[in-house]
Amino acid sequence: RVPPGANKIRISFESIPVGYRTETAIEKKLDAAPGDVYHFDVILTPLRIVSGYVFEDLNQNHAKEPDEPGIARVELTMDGRKVRTGKKGRYQLADLEPGLRKIRIVQQSLPEGYTPLMEYQPVDVPAGPFQKTDLQFPLRKSFRKD
C-alpha cells in the first residue's frame, strides 16, 4: 500500500542475490493517487568475472608464488576486448558472455626478454554467476647470450 502523494520505492543492496548486479536503478520516485498499483521491476544480471596475474615464473611451476614478481602493462584479449595488467601484474575481465572462451596474452605487449609459458588460457563461462580469480599467465625471462 502506497500513500497518496510523492513516494520513493527503493531496493536494498542486501536483497540483491550474491553473484548478481542490477541493470536498473534501485530507486524509483512516483506520485501516487488512491487506488494506484505500481510495479517496480529490477533487472538482474549475473556477474561473470575472471582475474589473475601475469608474472615471472622463477621456479617454472606455472603457479604464482609470493616472491615471483607480477609484470605490469601486459595486454590480454578475449573476444575482442582488451585489458592491461596493473602495477603488480593483476588483471580482471568482467561482464563475460557465457560459453567456452580463450583469454590470450598479446606477445607484442610483453617487456623485452620475456616469453609466455602459455599463449592462452581456456575459460568455460557458465550462464549464471561466475568468478574465477586464479587464471595465471606465467612468463619466463630469456637471457641473451652475447
C-alpha positions in Angstrom: 0.0 0.0 0.0 1.4 3.3 -1.1 0.1 6.5 0.5 -1.1 9.2 -1.9 1.4 11.9 -2.9 5.2 11.8 -3.5 6.8 8.4 -2.7 10.0 6.6 -3.3 10.4 2.8 -3.8 13.9 1.5 -3.0 15.5 -1.9 -3.3 18.1 -2.5 -0.6 21.5 -3.8 -1.8 21.3 -6.6 0.8 18.3 -8.0 -1.1 20.3 -8.5 -4.3 21.4 -12.1 -4.5 25.1 -12.8 -4.3 26.7 -13.0 -7.7 24.3 -10.6 -9.4 24.1 -6.9 -10.1 21.3 -4.6 -11.1 20.8 -3.4 -14.6 18.2 -0.8 -13.5 18.0 1.9 -10.9 17.4 0.7 -7.3 15.2 3.7 -6.5 12.0 4.9 -8.2 10.1 8.1 -7.5 6.4 8.2 -8.0 3.4 10.3 -7.4 0.6 8.1 -6.2 -3.1 8.5 -6.2 -5.6 6.4 -4.2 -6.1 3.0 -5.8 -2.9 3.2 -7.9 -1.0 -0.1 -8.4 2.8 0.2 -9.2 5.2 -2.4 -10.4 8.9 -1.9 -9.9 10.8 -4.4 -12.0 14.5 -4.8 -11.2 16.6 -6.4 -13.9 19.4 -8.5 -12.5 22.5 -9.7 -14.4 24.8 -12.4 -13.2 28.3 -11.3 -12.5 30.8 -13.2 -14.6 34.4 -12.3 -13.8 37.8 -13.8 -14.4 41.1 -12.4 -12.9 44.6 -13.4 -12.2 48.2 -12.4 -12.7 50.8 -12.2 -15.4 54.1 -12.9 -13.6 57.7 -14.0 -13.9 57.6 -17.7 -13.1 61.0 -18.0 -11.4 60.6 -21.7 -10.5 58.6 -22.6 -13.6 55.8 -24.4 -11.8 53.1 -22.3 -13.5 51.8 -21.0 -10.2 52.4 -17.5 -8.8 54.4 -17.7 -5.6 54.7 -14.7 -3.2 58.3 -14.0 -4.3 57.5 -14.0 -8.0 57.1 -10.5 -9.5 54.0 -9.5 -11.4 54.5 -7.9 -14.8 52.8 -4.6 -15.4 51.2 -3.3 -18.6 50.9 -6.6 -20.4 47.8 -6.7 -22.6 45.3 -9.6 -22.6 42.5 -10.1 -25.1 39.2 -12.1 -25.1 36.5 -11.9 -27.7 37.9 -8.6 -29.0 38.1 -7.0 -25.5 41.4 -5.8 -24.2 42.8 -5.3 -20.7 46.2 -4.4 -19.3 47.8 -5.6 -16.2 48.3 -3.2 -13.3 51.5 -2.4 -11.4 51.6 -5.8 -9.7 50.7 -7.8 -12.8 47.0 -8.2 -11.9 44.2 -8.1 -14.5 40.4 -8.5 -14.5 37.8 -9.1 -17.2 34.1 -8.7 -16.2 30.7 -8.9 -17.9 31.8 -12.1 -19.7 29.5 -13.9 -22.1 28.6 -17.5 -21.3 30.5 -20.2 -23.3 33.9 -21.5 -23.9 36.3 -18.6 -24.1 40.0 -18.1 -24.6 42.0 -15.3 -22.9 45.1 -14.6 -24.9 48.3 -12.8 -24.0 49.4 -10.2 -26.6 53.1 -11.1 -27.1 53.9 -7.6 -28.5 53.0 -6.1 -25.1 55.5 -8.2 -23.2 58.6 -6.5 -21.8 61.7 -7.3 -23.8 63.2 -10.6 -22.9 60.0 -12.3 -21.6 58.3 -15.3 -23.2 54.9 -16.7 -22.2 54.8 -20.3 -21.0 51.3 -20.4 -22.5 49.8 -18.1 -25.1 46.2 -18.5 -24.0 44.0 -19.9 -21.3 40.6 -21.5 -21.9 37.7 -20.5 -19.6 34.3 -22.2 -19.6 31.9 -19.4 -18.5 28.5 -20.6 -17.3 25.2 -18.7 -17.8 24.9 -18.0 -14.1 27.2 -16.1 -11.7 30.9 -17.0 -12.2 34.1 -15.8 -10.6 37.5 -17.2 -11.3 40.3 -15.4 -9.5 43.3 -17.6 -10.3 43.8 -17.6 -14.0 47.5 -17.1 -14.3 49.9 -16.3 -17.2 53.4 -17.3 -16.2 56.3 -15.8 -18.1 59.9 -16.9 -18.4 62.8 -14.4 -18.8 65.2 -15.4 -21.5 68.7 -14.4 -21.2 70.6 -13.2 -24.3 74.0 -14.9 -24.9 76.4 -12.5 -26.4 
